[in-house]
Amino acid sequence: MNGPLKATLVLAAFVVVVGAVLWVTTDRAYFAVFVVLGLVTGLGAWFTGRTAPTGRTASSRPLEYPEDKTP
């Protein structure tokens, strides 16, 4: 789990908690939107923000430039 993903999940959890607390304390149902949007944001970040598996891939090799090679 990388830093931006952690930050997004923490922010989404904060939005869900604030929405739930305001919904319960004020008895206004439109704070449920905070809960729903926080959950959607958290799920979207979890499924799209995962890091690639570690290991050697084609893009992990250093670039080779033929003009840089001197005999």
N, C-alpha and C positions, 0 to 999 in steps of 0.2 A: 504494500500500500504506500503510495507516494504522498508527498506533502500536500499538493493541491487537492487530492482526493480526500485526505483527512480533513482539510479545512472545509471542503464542501459538505461533508457529512456532519461535521460539528455545527456548521451554520444551519443546515437543514434540520438537525435535531433541535437547535435553539428555536427555530421558527415553529416547529411542532409544539414544543413545550409552551412557548409564549401564547400560541393560539389556543391551546387547551386550557391554560390558566385563565386567559381572558374570557374564553367561552364559558367556563364554569363560574367565574366571579361576576361577570356582567349579565349572564343569561341571554346573550345576544348570539343567535345562531350563525351570523355571518362570520364569526371568528373561526368557524369550522373550515372556511376557505384556507386559512393559514395552515391548518392541520393537513388538509388535502394537498396543498401546494408544497408544503415541506416534505411530505411523504413522496410525492411525485419527483421532486428535485433529488431527494436522497436516493431513490431507486434508479433514477436516470444516471446519476453520478456513479452509482455502484456498478451498473451494467455497462456503461460506456467508458468509464475512467480507469479501468483496470490496466495495470502495466503488463507489457508483454513478458512472456517467460524468459528467464535469463538463459544465456547460452550463446554459442557462436552462430551468428546469422550472416547472411550476405552483406547486410548493411553495417556489420560491426567490424569489418576489415578496414584497415586504413586505406585511404585513396592512394593510388599510385599514378604518378604523372611521369610519362616517358621523358619529357624535357628536363626534369630535375635530375636524372641520372647522368652523372659525369663519369667517363671512363678513367 
